[in-house]
Amino acid sequence: MNEQTDLLSGEDAAMASELSISSQNHVLLWMKVLFNQLRRLKELNQPNPLEDVKTIKTAERELSYLSHDQIAELLTFVQSSPISAQMTQIIKICLATGARIIEAIDIKVCK
């Protein structure tokens, strides 16, 4: 258990302990947003009860890269997709530029 799940009891604590630290941090941030929105709408007339709750510190993951064999396996796997041509282009853009998938998808062709 961690600092945040200590505040919970019963089933809530069991569920929180099954969430990854990243997921717990996302839940906390969304709850903070919820309380801030309630305050903005004047539905809550007291300070945000989560204002001082900090996210759980996590160690940054070391960057890793696909090996040549993994890249070949990925491209072979994609060939079975009905949208293999588009997926192959997106994968190649990501590999060549370091772009995230959504960034590669959102690229617009300019004249």
Gaussian input, Z-matrix of N, CA and C with variables (Angstrom, degrees):
# hf/3-21g

backbone

0 1
 N
 C     1     B1
 C     2     B2     1     A1
 N     3     B3     2     A2     1     D1
 C     4     B4     3     A3     2     D2
 C     5     B5     4     A4     3     D3
 N     6     B6     5     A5     4     D4
 C     7     B7     6     A6     5     D5
 C     8     B8     7     A7     6     D6
 N     9     B9     8     A8     7     D7
 C    10    B10     9     A9     8     D8
 C    11    B11    10    A10     9     D9
 N    12    B12    11    A11    10    D10
 C    13    B13    12    A12    11    D11
 C    14    B14    13    A13    12    D12
 N    15    B15    14    A14    13    D13
 C    16    B16    15    A15    14    D14
 C    17    B17    16    A16    15    D15
 N    18    B18    17    A17    16    D16
 C    19    B19    18    A18    17    D17
 C    20    B20    19    A19    18    D18
 N    21    B21    20    A20    19    D19
 C    22    B22    21    A21    20    D20
 C    23    B23    22    A22    21    D21
 N    24    B24    23    A23    22    D22
 C    25    B25    24    A24    23    D23
 C    26    B26    25    A25    24    D24
 N    27    B27    26    A26    25    D25
 C    28    B28    27    A27    26    D26
 C    29    B29    28    A28    27    D27
 N    30    B30    29    A29    28    D28
 C    31    B31    30    A30    29    D29
 C    32    B32    31    A31    30    D30
 N    33    B33    32    A32    31    D31
 C    34    B34    33    A33    32    D32
 C    35    B35    34    A34    33    D33
 N    36    B36    35    A35    34    D34
 C    37    B37    36    A36    35    D35
 C    38    B38    37    A37    36    D36
 N    39    B39    38    A38    37    D37
 C    40    B40    39    A39    38    D38
 C    41    B41    40    A40    39    D39
 N    42    B42    41    A41    40    D40
 C    43    B43    42    A42    41    D41
 C    44    B44    43    A43    42    D42
 N    45    B45    44    A44    43    D43
 C    46    B46    45    A45    44    D44
 C    47    B47    46    A46    45    D45
 N    48    B48    47    A47    46    D46
 C    49    B49    48    A48    47    D47
 C    50    B50    49    A49    48    D48
 N    51    B51    50    A50    49    D49
 C    52    B52    51    A51    50    D50
 C    53    B53    52    A52    51    D51
 N    54    B54    53    A53    52    D52
 C    55    B55    54    A54    53    D53
 C    56    B56    55    A55    54    D54
 N    57    B57    56    A56    55    D55
 C    58    B58    57    A57    56    D56
 C    59    B59    58    A58    57    D57
 N    60    B60    59    A59    58    D58
 C    61    B61    60    A60    59    D59
 C    62    B62    61    A61    60    D60
 N    63    B63    62    A62    61    D61
 C    64    B64    63    A63    62    D62
 C    65    B65    64    A64    63    D63
 N    66    B66    65    A65    64    D64
 C    67    B67    66    A66    65    D65
 C    68    B68    67    A67    66    D66
 N    69    B69    68    A68    67    D67
 C    70    B70    69    A69    68    D68
 C    71    B71    70    A70    69    D69
 N    72    B72    71    A71    70    D70
 C    73    B73    72    A72    71    D71
 C    74    B74    73    A73    72    D72
 N    75    B75    74    A74    73    D73
 C    76    B76    75    A75    74    D74
 C    77    B77    76    A76    75    D75
 N    78    B78    77    A77    76    D76
 C    79    B79    78    A78    77    D77
 C    80    B80    79    A79    78    D78
 N    81    B81    80    A80    79    D79
 C    82    B82    81    A81    80    D80
 C    83    B83    82    A82    81    D81
 N    84    B84    83    A83    82    D82
 C    85    B85    84    A84    83    D83
 C    86    B86    85    A85    84    D84
 N    87    B87    86    A86    85    D85
 C    88    B88    87    A87    86    D86
 C    89    B89    88    A88    87    D87
 N    90    B90    89    A89    88    D88
 C    91    B91    90    A90    89    D89
 C    92    B92    91    A91    90    D90
 N    93    B93    92    A92    91    D91
 C    94    B94    93    A93    92    D92
 C    95    B95    94    A94    93    D93
 N    96    B96    95    A95    94    D94
 C    97    B97    96    A96    95    D95
 C    98    B98    97    A97    96    D96
 N    99    B99    98    A98    97    D97
 C   100   B100    99    A99    98    D98
 C   101   B101   100   A100    99    D99
 N   102   B102   101   A101   100   D100
 C   103   B103   102   A102   101   D101
 C   104   B104   103   A103   102   D102
 N   105   B105   104   A104   103   D103
 C   106   B106   105   A105   104   D104
 C   107   B107   106   A106   105   D105
 N   108   B108   107   A107   106   D106
 C   109   B109   108   A108   107   D107
 C   110   B110   109   A109   108   D108
 N   111   B111   110   A110   109   D109
 C   112   B112   111   A111   110   D110
 C   113   B113   112   A112   111   D111
 N   114   B114   113   A113   112   D112
 C   115   B115   114   A114   113   D113
 C   116   B116   115   A115   114   D114
 N   117   B117   116   A116   115   D115
 C   118   B118   117   A117   116   D116
 C   119   B119   118   A118   117   D117
 N   120   B120   119   A119   118   D118
 C   121   B121   120   A120   119   D119
 C   122   B122   121   A121   120   D120
 N   123   B123   122   A122   121   D121
 C   124   B124   123   A123   122   D122
 C   125   B125   124   A124   123   D123
 N   126   B126   125   A125   124   D124
 C   127   B127   126   A126   125   D125
 C   128   B128   127   A127   126   D126
 N   129   B129   128   A128   127   D127
 C   130   B130   129   A129   128   D128
 C   131   B131   130   A130   129   D129
 N   132   B132   131   A131   130   D130
 C   133   B133   132   A132   131   D131
 C   134   B134   133   A133   132   D132
 N   135   B135   134   A134   133   D133
 C   136   B136   135   A135   134   D134
 C   137   B137   136   A136   135   D135
 N   138   B138   137   A137   136   D136
 C   139   B139   138   A138   137   D137
 C   140   B140   139   A139   138   D138
 N   141   B141   140   A140   139   D139
 C   142   B142   141   A141   140   D140
 C   143   B143   142   A142   141   D141
 N   144   B144   143   A143   142   D142
 C   145   B145   144   A144   143   D143
 C   146   B146   145   A145   144   D144
 N   147   B147   146   A146   145   D145
 C   148   B148   147   A147   146   D146
 C   149   B149   148   A148   147   D147
 N   150   B150   149   A149   148   D148
 C   151   B151   150   A150   149   D149
 C   152   B152   151   A151   150   D150
 N   153   B153   152   A152   151   D151
 C   154   B154   153   A153   152   D152
 C   155   B155   154   A154   153   D153
 N   156   B156   155   A155   154   D154
 C   157   B157   156   A156   155   D155
 C   158   B158   157   A157   156   D156
 N   159   B159   158   A158   157   D157
 C   160   B160   159   A159   158   D158
 C   161   B161   160   A160   159   D159
 N   162   B162   161   A161   160   D160
 C   163   B163   162   A162   161   D161
 C   164   B164   163   A163   162   D162
 N   165   B165   164   A164   163   D163
 C   166   B166   165   A165   164   D164
 C   167   B167   166   A166   165   D165
 N   168   B168   167   A167   166   D166
 C   169   B169   168   A168   167   D167
 C   170   B170   169   A169   168   D168
 N   171   B171   170   A170   169   D169
 C   172   B172   171   A171   170   D170
 C   173   B173   172   A172   171   D171
 N   174   B174   173   A173   172   D172
 C   175   B175   174   A174   173   D173
 C   176   B176   175   A175   174   D174
 N   177   B177   176   A176   175   D175
 C   178   B178   177   A177   176   D176
 C   179   B179   178   A178   177   D177
 N   180   B180   179   A179   178   D178
 C   181   B181   180   A180   179   D179
 C   182   B182   181   A181   180   D180
 N   183   B183   182   A182   181   D181
 C   184   B184   183   A183   182   D182
 C   185   B185   184   A184   183   D183
 N   186   B186   185   A185   184   D184
 C   187   B187   186   A186   185   D185
 C   188   B188   187   A187   186   D186
 N   189   B189   188   A188   187   D187
 C   190   B190   189   A189   188   D188
 C   191   B191   190   A190   189   D189
 N   192   B192   191   A191   190   D190
 C   193   B193   192   A192   191   D191
 C   194   B194   193   A193   192   D192
 N   195   B195   194   A194   193   D193
 C   196   B196   195   A195   194   D194
 C   197   B197   196   A196   195   D195
 N   198   B198   197   A197   196   D196
 C   199   B199   198   A198   197   D197
 C   200   B200   199   A199   198   D198
 N   201   B201   200   A200   199   D199
 C   202   B202   201   A201   200   D200
 C   203   B203   202   A202   201   D201
 N   204   B204   203   A203   202   D202
 C   205   B205   204   A204   203   D203
 C   206   B206   205   A205   204   D204
 N   207   B207   206   A206   205   D205
 C   208   B208   207   A207   206   D206
 C   209   B209   208   A208   207   D207
 N   210   B210   209   A209   208   D208
 C   211   B211   210   A210   209   D209
 C   212   B212   211   A211   210   D210
 N   213   B213   212   A212   211   D211
 C   214   B214   213   A213   212   D212
 C   215   B215   214   A214   213   D213
 N   216   B216   215   A215   214   D214
 C   217   B217   216   A216   215   D215
 C   218   B218   217   A217   216   D216
 N   219   B219   218   A218   217   D217
 C   220   B220   219   A219   218   D218
 C   221   B221   220   A220   219   D219
 N   222   B222   221   A221   220   D220
 C   223   B223   222   A222   221   D221
 C   224   B224   223   A223   222   D222
 N   225   B225   224   A224   223   D223
 C   226   B226   225   A225   224   D224
 C   227   B227   226   A226   225   D225
 N   228   B228   227   A227   226   D226
 C   229   B229   228   A228   227   D227
 C   230   B230   229   A229   228   D228
 N   231   B231   230   A230   229   D229
 C   232   B232   231   A231   230   D230
 C   233   B233   232   A232   231   D231
 N   234   B234   233   A233   232   D232
 C   235   B235   234   A234   233   D233
 C   236   B236   235   A235   234   D234
 N   237   B237   236   A236   235   D235
 C   238   B238   237   A237   236   D236
 C   239   B239   238   A238   237   D237
 N   240   B240   239   A239   238   D238
 C   241   B241   240   A240   239   D239
 C   242   B242   241   A241   240   D240
 N   243   B243   242   A242   241   D241
 C   244   B244   243   A243   242   D242
 C   245   B245   244   A244   243   D243
 N   246   B246   245   A245   244   D244
 C   247   B247   246   A246   245   D245
 C   248   B248   247   A247   246   D246
 N   249   B249   248   A248   247   D247
 C   250   B250   249   A249   248   D248
 C   251   B251   250   A250   249   D249
 N   252   B252   251   A251   250   D250
 C   253   B253   252   A252   251   D251
 C   254   B254   253   A253   252   D252
 N   255   B255   254   A254   253   D253
 C   256   B256   255   A255   254   D254
 C   257   B257   256   A256   255   D255
 N   258   B258   257   A257   256   D256
 C   259   B259   258   A258   257   D257
 C   260   B260   259   A259   258   D258
 N   261   B261   260   A260   259   D259
 C   262   B262   261   A261   260   D260
 C   263   B263   262   A262   261   D261
 N   264   B264   263   A263   262   D262
 C   265   B265   264   A264   263   D263
 C   266   B266   265   A265   264   D264
 N   267   B267   266   A266   265   D265
 C   268   B268   267   A267   266   D266
 C   269   B269   268   A268   267   D267
 N   270   B270   269   A269   268   D268
 C   271   B271   270   A270   269   D269
 C   272   B272   271   A271   270   D270
 N   273   B273   272   A272   271   D271
 C   274   B274   273   A273   272   D272
 C   275   B275   274   A274   273   D273
 N   276   B276   275   A275   274   D274
 C   277   B277   276   A276   275   D275
 C   278   B278   277   A277   276   D276
 N   279   B279   278   A278   277   D277
 C   280   B280   279   A279   278   D278
 C   281   B281   280   A280   279   D279
 N   282   B282   281   A281   280   D280
 C   283   B283   282   A282   281   D281
 C   284   B284   283   A283   282   D282
 N   285   B285   284   A284   283   D283
 C   286   B286   285   A285   284   D284
 C   287   B287   286   A286   285   D285
 N   288   B288   287   A287   286   D286
 C   289   B289   288   A288   287   D287
 C   290   B290   289   A289   288   D288
 N   291   B291   290   A290   289   D289
 C   292   B292   291   A291   290   D290
 C   293   B293   292   A292   291   D291
 N   294   B294   293   A293   292   D292
 C   295   B295   294   A294   293   D293
 C   296   B296   295   A295   294   D294
 N   297   B297   296   A296   295   D295
 C   298   B298   297   A297   296   D296
 C   299   B299   298   A298   297   D297
 N   300   B300   299   A299   298   D298
 C   301   B301   300   A300   299   D299
 C   302   B302   301   A301   300   D300
 N   303   B303   302   A302   301   D301
 C   304   B304   303   A303   302   D302
 C   305   B305   304   A304   303   D303
 N   306   B306   305   A305   304   D304
 C   307   B307   306   A306   305   D305
 C   308   B308   307   A307   306   D306
 N   309   B309   308   A308   307   D307
 C   310   B310   309   A309   308   D308
 C   311   B311   310   A310   309   D309
 N   312   B312   311   A311   310   D310
 C   313   B313   312   A312   311   D311
 C   314   B314   313   A313   312   D312
 N   315   B315   314   A314   313   D313
 C   316   B316   315   A315   314   D314
 C   317   B317   316   A316   315   D315
 N   318   B318   317   A317   316   D316
 C   319   B319   318   A318   317   D317
 C   320   B320   319   A319   318   D318
 N   321   B321   320   A320   319   D319
 C   322   B322   321   A321   320   D320
 C   323   B323   322   A322   321   D321
 N   324   B324   323   A323   322   D322
 C   325   B325   324   A324   323   D323
 C   326   B326   325   A325   324   D324
 N   327   B327   326   A326   325   D325
 C   328   B328   327   A327   326   D326
 C   329   B329   328   A328   327   D327
 N   330   B330   329   A329   328   D328
 C   331   B331   330   A330   329   D329
 C   332   B332   331   A331   330   D330

   B1=1.4488
   B2=1.5262
   B3=1.3200
   B4=1.4502
   B5=1.5127
   B6=1.3216
   B7=1.4558
   B8=1.5212
   B9=1.3518
   B10=1.4550
   B11=1.5233
   B12=1.3128
   B13=1.4544
   B14=1.5227
   B15=1.3362
   B16=1.4588
   B17=1.5222
   B18=1.3229
   B19=1.4605
   B20=1.5198
   B21=1.3093
   B22=1.4509
   B23=1.5154
   B24=1.3211
   B25=1.4550
   B26=1.5214
   B27=1.3165
   B28=1.4572
   B29=1.5083
   B30=1.3423
   B31=1.4607
   B32=1.5162
   B33=1.3434
   B34=1.4604
   B35=1.5234
   B36=1.3135
   B37=1.4635
   B38=1.5147
   B39=1.3336
   B40=1.4673
   B41=1.5287
   B42=1.3441
   B43=1.4542
   B44=1.5303
   B45=1.3311
   B46=1.4616
   B47=1.5206
   B48=1.3142
   B49=1.4609
   B50=1.5220
   B51=1.3321
   B52=1.4607
   B53=1.5226
   B54=1.3266
   B55=1.4613
   B56=1.5169
   B57=1.3093
   B58=1.4600
   B59=1.5304
   B60=1.3068
   B61=1.4671
   B62=1.5192
   B63=1.3151
   B64=1.4582
   B65=1.5307
   B66=1.3330
   B67=1.4721
   B68=1.5238
   B69=1.3307
   B70=1.4620
   B71=1.5244
   B72=1.3278
   B73=1.4637
   B74=1.5243
   B75=1.3345
   B76=1.4676
   B77=1.5258
   B78=1.3220
   B79=1.4643
   B80=1.5276
   B81=1.3259
   B82=1.4631
   B83=1.5313
   B84=1.3233
   B85=1.4587
   B86=1.5276
   B87=1.3325
   B88=1.4650
   B89=1.5255
   B90=1.3195
   B91=1.4644
   B92=1.5330
   B93=1.3190
   B94=1.4634
   B95=1.5251
   B96=1.3367
   B97=1.4705
   B98=1.5213
   B99=1.3276
   B100=1.4670
   B101=1.5243
   B102=1.3294
   B103=1.4623
   B104=1.5203
   B105=1.3179
   B106=1.4667
   B107=1.5223
   B108=1.3258
   B109=1.4702
   B110=1.5327
   B111=1.3209
   B112=1.4724
   B113=1.5288
   B114=1.3138
   B115=1.4651
   B116=1.5292
   B117=1.3239
   B118=1.4664
   B119=1.5157
   B120=1.3311
   B121=1.4701
   B122=1.5247
   B123=1.3274
   B124=1.4676
   B125=1.5304
   B126=1.3320
   B127=1.4537
   B128=1.5343
   B129=1.3131
   B130=1.4595
   B131=1.5153
   B132=1.3291
   B133=1.4608
   B134=1.5115
   B135=1.3067
   B136=1.4619
   B137=1.5268
   B138=1.3093
   B139=1.4692
   B140=1.5270
   B141=1.3223
   B142=1.4577
   B143=1.5295
   B144=1.3432
   B145=1.4695
   B146=1.5306
   B147=1.3225
   B148=1.4628
   B149=1.5317
   B150=1.3201
   B151=1.4670
   B152=1.5317
   B153=1.3214
   B154=1.4618
   B155=1.5246
   B156=1.3281
   B157=1.4665
   B158=1.5227
   B159=1.3007
   B160=1.4639
   B161=1.5244
   B162=1.3201
   B163=1.4661
   B164=1.5217
   B165=1.3046
   B166=1.4557
   B167=1.5223
   B168=1.3036
   B169=1.4652
   B170=1.5243
   B171=1.3148
   B172=1.4625
   B173=1.5159
   B174=1.2910
   B175=1.4616
   B176=1.5164
   B177=1.3136
   B178=1.4579
   B179=1.5153
   B180=1.3226
   B181=1.4624
   B182=1.5172
   B183=1.2986
   B184=1.4530
   B185=1.5260
   B186=1.3155
   B187=1.4559
   B188=1.5205
   B189=1.3059
   B190=1.4637
   B191=1.5231
   B192=1.2867
   B193=1.4511
   B194=1.5176
   B195=1.3207
   B196=1.4583
   B197=1.5263
   B198=1.3007
   B199=1.4661
   B200=1.5283
   B201=1.3184
   B202=1.4707
   B203=1.5305
   B204=1.3323
   B205=1.4694
   B206=1.5306
   B207=1.3336
   B208=1.4622
   B209=1.5221
   B210=1.3186
   B211=1.4702
   B212=1.5224
   B213=1.3180
   B214=1.4642
   B215=1.5334
   B216=1.3346
   B217=1.4653
   B218=1.5280
   B219=1.3213
   B220=1.4656
   B221=1.5247
   B222=1.3159
   B223=1.4712
   B224=1.5285
   B225=1.3179
   B226=1.4698
   B227=1.5284
   B228=1.3207
   B229=1.4668
   B230=1.5262
   B231=1.3210
   B232=1.4665
   B233=1.5290
   B234=1.3243
   B235=1.4629
   B236=1.5267
   B237=1.3207
   B238=1.4705
   B239=1.5285
   B240=1.3161
   B241=1.4590
   B242=1.5289
   B243=1.3479
   B244=1.4678
   B245=1.5313
   B246=1.3205
   B247=1.4724
   B248=1.5296
   B249=1.3281
   B250=1.4652
   B251=1.5249
   B252=1.3220
   B253=1.4712
   B254=1.5310
   B255=1.3323
   B256=1.4711
   B257=1.5311
   B258=1.3388
   B259=1.4689
   B260=1.5230
   B261=1.3140
   B262=1.4642
   B263=1.5211
   B264=1.3451
   B265=1.4651
   B266=1.5247
   B267=1.3207
   B268=1.4657
   B269=1.5276
   B270=1.3217
   B271=1.4652
   B272=1.5196
   B273=1.3203
   B274=1.4623
   B275=1.5284
   B276=1.3304
   B277=1.4690
   B278=1.5279
   B279=1.3355
   B280=1.4661
   B281=1.5269
   B282=1.3141
   B283=1.4629
   B284=1.5232
   B285=1.3172
   B286=1.4623
   B287=1.5288
   B288=1.3326
   B289=1.4630
   B290=1.5175
   B291=1.3359
   B292=1.4628
   B293=1.5173
   B294=1.3328
   B295=1.4639
   B296=1.5216
   B297=1.3174
   B298=1.4561
   B299=1.5283
   B300=1.3269
   B301=1.4669
   B302=1.5205
   B303=1.3236
   B304=1.4719
   B305=1.5265
   B306=1.3376
   B307=1.4587
   B308=1.5249
   B309=1.3095
   B310=1.4687
   B311=1.5288
   B312=1.3263
   B313=1.4705
   B314=1.5289
   B315=1.3306
   B316=1.4725
   B317=1.5177
   B318=1.3244
   B319=1.4769
   B320=1.5233
   B321=1.3112
   B322=1.4600
   B323=1.5167
   B324=1.3044
   B325=1.4557
   B326=1.5180
   B327=1.3133
   B328=1.4622
   B329=1.5118
   B330=1.3334
   B331=1.4657
   B332=1.4930
   A1=109.61
   A2=114.68
   A3=118.41
   A4=109.49
   A5=116.05
   A6=122.08
   A7=112.80
   A8=117.36
   A9=119.87
   A10=112.44
   A11=118.25
   A12=119.29
   A13=111.00
   A14=118.22
   A15=120.68
   A16=110.83
   A17=117.28
   A18=121.71
   A19=112.23
   A20=117.61
   A21=122.55
   A22=110.52
   A23=115.60
   A24=117.89
   A25=109.63
   A26=116.03
   A27=122.69
   A28=114.16
   A29=115.00
   A30=121.18
   A31=112.27
   A32=118.05
   A33=120.87
   A34=110.79
   A35=117.06
   A36=121.06
   A37=110.49
   A38=116.91
   A39=120.26
   A40=110.13
   A41=116.39
   A42=120.13
   A43=110.78
   A44=117.25
   A45=121.10
   A46=111.13
   A47=117.33
   A48=119.07
   A49=111.32
   A50=117.61
   A51=121.33
   A52=112.21
   A53=117.21
   A54=121.07
   A55=110.19
   A56=115.74
   A57=119.42
   A58=108.41
   A59=115.90
   A60=120.07
   A61=109.93
   A62=117.08
   A63=121.06
   A64=110.80
   A65=116.49
   A66=120.23
   A67=110.89
   A68=117.06
   A69=119.92
   A70=110.51
   A71=116.78
   A72=120.09
   A73=111.12
   A74=117.03
   A75=120.11
   A76=110.96
   A77=117.41
   A78=120.98
   A79=109.54
   A80=116.56
   A81=120.20
   A82=110.65
   A83=117.23
   A84=120.00
   A85=111.61
   A86=116.91
   A87=120.14
   A88=111.22
   A89=117.55
   A90=120.12
   A91=110.29
   A92=117.11
   A93=120.09
   A94=110.41
   A95=115.71
   A96=120.75
   A97=109.94
   A98=116.78
   A99=121.40
   A100=110.79
   A101=117.10
   A102=119.97
   A103=111.54
   A104=117.90
   A105=120.15
   A106=111.11
   A107=116.20
   A108=120.26
   A109=110.62
   A110=116.31
   A111=119.83
   A112=110.75
   A113=117.06
   A114=120.21
   A115=110.17
   A116=116.11
   A117=119.80
   A118=111.80
   A119=116.41
   A120=121.81
   A121=112.35
   A122=115.41
   A123=122.33
   A124=112.68
   A125=116.82
   A126=122.34
   A127=110.57
   A128=115.88
   A129=122.26
   A130=106.62
   A131=115.73
   A132=119.93
   A133=112.86
   A134=116.02
   A135=121.08
   A136=107.85
   A137=116.56
   A138=118.35
   A139=111.61
   A140=115.47
   A141=121.10
   A142=107.99
   A143=118.13
   A144=119.95
   A145=113.11
   A146=117.35
   A147=120.78
   A148=112.28
   A149=115.64
   A150=120.98
   A151=112.82
   A152=117.37
   A153=120.66
   A154=113.76
   A155=117.50
   A156=120.10
   A157=108.24
   A158=115.41
   A159=121.40
   A160=110.34
   A161=115.42
   A162=119.43
   A163=108.99
   A164=115.14
   A165=121.13
   A166=108.52
   A167=116.49
   A168=120.63
   A169=109.35
   A170=115.55
   A171=120.35
   A172=108.78
   A173=114.81
   A174=119.26
   A175=108.05
   A176=115.55
   A177=118.48
   A178=109.25
   A179=114.24
   A180=117.94
   A181=109.80
   A182=114.32
   A183=119.16
   A184=108.30
   A185=115.91
   A186=119.58
   A187=109.98
   A188=115.08
   A189=118.93
   A190=107.89
   A191=115.15
   A192=120.89
   A193=109.70
   A194=115.79
   A195=119.71
   A196=109.85
   A197=115.11
   A198=119.39
   A199=108.19
   A200=117.05
   A201=121.02
   A202=110.08
   A203=116.89
   A204=120.57
   A205=111.29
   A206=116.94
   A207=120.37
   A208=111.53
   A209=116.97
   A210=121.06
   A211=109.73
   A212=116.62
   A213=120.56
   A214=110.50
   A215=116.81
   A216=121.01
   A217=110.83
   A218=117.13
   A219=121.84
   A220=110.95
   A221=116.80
   A222=120.51
   A223=111.15
   A224=117.82
   A225=121.61
   A226=110.05
   A227=116.34
   A228=120.98
   A229=110.97
   A230=116.79
   A231=122.19
   A232=111.11
   A233=117.84
   A234=121.08
   A235=112.72
   A236=117.53
   A237=120.36
   A238=112.09
   A239=117.75
   A240=121.74
   A241=110.68
   A242=116.89
   A243=118.99
   A244=112.78
   A245=116.83
   A246=120.15
   A247=109.82
   A248=115.76
   A249=120.53
   A250=113.00
   A251=118.67
   A252=120.86
   A253=110.21
   A254=116.41
   A255=120.39
   A256=110.58
   A257=116.31
   A258=119.52
   A259=111.14
   A260=116.62
   A261=120.26
   A262=110.15
   A263=117.29
   A264=120.76
   A265=110.51
   A266=116.91
   A267=121.18
   A268=110.35
   A269=116.99
   A270=120.99
   A271=110.60
   A272=117.37
   A273=120.59
   A274=111.67
   A275=117.20
   A276=120.67
   A277=109.58
   A278=116.07
   A279=120.38
   A280=111.32
   A281=116.23
   A282=120.17
   A283=111.96
   A284=116.95
   A285=120.77
   A286=112.64
   A287=116.91
   A288=119.66
   A289=114.48
   A290=116.84
   A291=119.62
   A292=111.84
   A293=116.58
   A294=120.76
   A295=110.10
   A296=116.26
   A297=121.72
   A298=107.48
   A299=115.47
   A300=119.93
   A301=110.61
   A302=117.67
   A303=120.05
   A304=110.82
   A305=117.59
   A306=120.61
   A307=110.71
   A308=116.55
   A309=120.34
   A310=110.82
   A311=116.44
   A312=121.01
   A313=110.00
   A314=116.60
   A315=121.17
   A316=114.25
   A317=117.77
   A318=119.89
   A319=109.29
   A320=115.58
   A321=122.40
   A322=108.98
   A323=116.60
   A324=122.33
   A325=108.03
   A326=116.56
   A327=121.90
   A328=109.08
   A329=115.60
   A330=119.59
   A331=109.80
   D1=158.51
   D2=179.01
   D3=-127.91
   D4=-176.25
   D5=-175.26
   D6=-55.15
   D7=-41.95
   D8=-177.21
   D9=-72.88
   D10=-40.18
   D11=-178.24
   D12=-72.56
   D13=-19.57
   D14=175.83
   D15=-64.35
   D16=-25.96
   D17=179.91
   D18=-77.66
   D19=-13.76
   D20=-176.44
   D21=-101.60
   D22=164.58
   D23=177.43
   D24=-135.22
   D25=159.66
   D26=172.97
   D27=58.39
   D28=-132.83
   D29=-175.66
   D30=-62.04
   D31=-35.25
   D32=179.53
   D33=-61.22
   D34=-42.58
   D35=179.59
   D36=-66.63
   D37=-40.01
   D38=179.43
   D39=-62.97
   D40=-42.94
   D41=179.50
   D42=-65.12
   D43=-44.03
   D44=-178.51
   D45=-63.85
   D46=-35.73
   D47=-178.73
   D48=-70.35
   D49=-18.98
   D50=177.77
   D51=-86.12
   D52=-17.14
   D53=178.84
   D54=-78.11
   D55=146.36
   D56=175.31
   D57=-68.36
   D58=161.27
   D59=178.21
   D60=-59.44
   D61=-40.38
   D62=178.62
   D63=-60.46
   D64=-43.51
   D65=179.30
   D66=-65.65
   D67=-39.68
   D68=178.11
   D69=-63.09
   D70=-39.90
   D71=177.81
   D72=-64.42
   D73=-39.66
   D74=177.90
   D75=-64.72
   D76=-42.48
   D77=178.29
   D78=-60.94
   D79=-45.43
   D80=179.24
   D81=-59.23
   D82=-45.75
   D83=-178.93
   D84=-63.04
   D85=-40.94
   D86=178.21
   D87=-66.65
   D88=-37.14
   D89=177.64
   D90=-66.18
   D91=-39.32
   D92=176.22
   D93=-60.76
   D94=-43.49
   D95=177.98
   D96=-60.59
   D97=-43.02
   D98=179.71
   D99=-58.66
   D100=-50.58
   D101=-179.64
   D102=-64.73
   D103=-38.22
   D104=177.08
   D105=-63.26
   D106=-39.12
   D107=178.50
   D108=-66.47
   D109=-41.64
   D110=177.16
   D111=-61.09
   D112=-38.69
   D113=177.43
   D114=-66.69
   D115=-42.81
   D116=179.84
   D117=-61.27
   D118=-36.69
   D119=179.53
   D120=-83.42
   D121=2.60
   D122=-179.78
   D123=62.76
   D124=27.60
   D125=174.95
   D126=-90.19
   D127=-16.49
   D128=178.58
   D129=-128.66
   D130=119.98
   D131=-175.45
   D132=-107.80
   D133=32.92
   D134=177.08
   D135=-139.87
   D136=167.79
   D137=-178.94
   D138=-61.91
   D139=154.91
   D140=175.93
   D141=-59.38
   D142=118.93
   D143=-177.12
   D144=-66.41
   D145=-14.78
   D146=-179.54
   D147=-102.46
   D148=6.00
   D149=-174.33
   D150=-52.70
   D151=-41.52
   D152=-175.58
   D153=-95.60
   D154=0.86
   D155=179.08
   D156=-78.83
   D157=125.75
   D158=-177.90
   D159=-94.99
   D160=152.66
   D161=174.51
   D162=-70.61
   D163=158.68
   D164=-179.61
   D165=-77.44
   D166=130.04
   D167=179.05
   D168=-70.42
   D169=137.29
   D170=176.69
   D171=-129.82
   D172=149.89
   D173=176.15
   D174=-75.42
   D175=137.10
   D176=177.51
   D177=-69.04
   D178=135.61
   D179=177.78
   D180=-73.72
   D181=140.13
   D182=176.48
   D183=-71.00
   D184=138.77
   D185=178.88
   D186=-63.11
   D187=140.60
   D188=175.34
   D189=-130.21
   D190=157.77
   D191=-175.85
   D192=-127.05
   D193=152.74
   D194=175.88
   D195=-74.79
   D196=141.72
   D197=174.70
   D198=-77.93
   D199=168.36
   D200=178.03
   D201=-60.05
   D202=-39.09
   D203=178.55
   D204=-65.26
   D205=-40.41
   D206=178.67
   D207=-66.20
   D208=-38.38
   D209=177.26
   D210=-63.27
   D211=-45.70
   D212=179.24
   D213=-61.91
   D214=-41.62
   D215=179.00
   D216=-64.03
   D217=-41.48
   D218=178.66
   D219=-62.64
   D220=-47.81
   D221=-179.34
   D222=-64.87
   D223=-36.64
   D224=176.66
   D225=-65.76
   D226=-43.64
   D227=179.77
   D228=-61.18
   D229=-40.78
   D230=-177.73
   D231=-65.18
   D232=-27.18
   D233=-178.17
   D234=-59.39
   D235=-23.43
   D236=-179.86
   D237=-81.34
   D238=-4.55
   D239=-178.34
   D240=-82.51
   D241=145.65
   D242=176.03
   D243=-66.45
   D244=-17.77
   D245=177.45
   D246=-114.57
   D247=40.04
   D248=-174.47
   D249=-60.86
   D250=-36.80
   D251=-178.33
   D252=-62.55
   D253=-46.91
   D254=179.93
   D255=-66.65
   D256=-42.78
   D257=-179.33
   D258=-64.40
   D259=-40.04
   D260=178.93
   D261=-62.12
   D262=-42.90
   D263=178.07
   D264=-60.83
   D265=-45.88
   D266=-178.58
   D267=-62.72
   D268=-44.80
   D269=179.32
   D270=-61.55
   D271=-44.09
   D272=-179.44
   D273=-65.16
   D274=-37.65
   D275=176.37
   D276=-62.59
   D277=-45.75
   D278=179.87
   D279=-61.38
   D280=-45.19
   D281=-179.07
   D282=-65.63
   D283=-37.83
   D284=-176.27
   D285=-77.88
   D286=-31.24
   D287=-172.20
   D288=-112.52
   D289=-19.11
   D290=-174.65
   D291=83.92
   D292=7.51
   D293=178.87
   D294=-66.43
   D295=152.73
   D296=172.33
   D297=-77.08
   D298=161.27
   D299=-177.36
   D300=-56.70
   D301=-48.94
   D302=-177.25
   D303=-63.12
   D304=-33.67
   D305=177.13
   D306=-66.66
   D307=-40.23
   D308=178.99
   D309=-67.39
   D310=-38.63
   D311=179.10
   D312=-64.35
   D313=-37.91
   D314=-174.80
   D315=-81.59
   D316=-0.33
   D317=179.67
   D318=-63.51
   D319=131.48
   D320=178.40
   D321=-108.68
   D322=140.50
   D323=178.02
   D324=-80.35
   D325=127.49
   D326=178.23
   D327=-111.91
   D328=145.09
   D329=178.74
   D330=-85.41

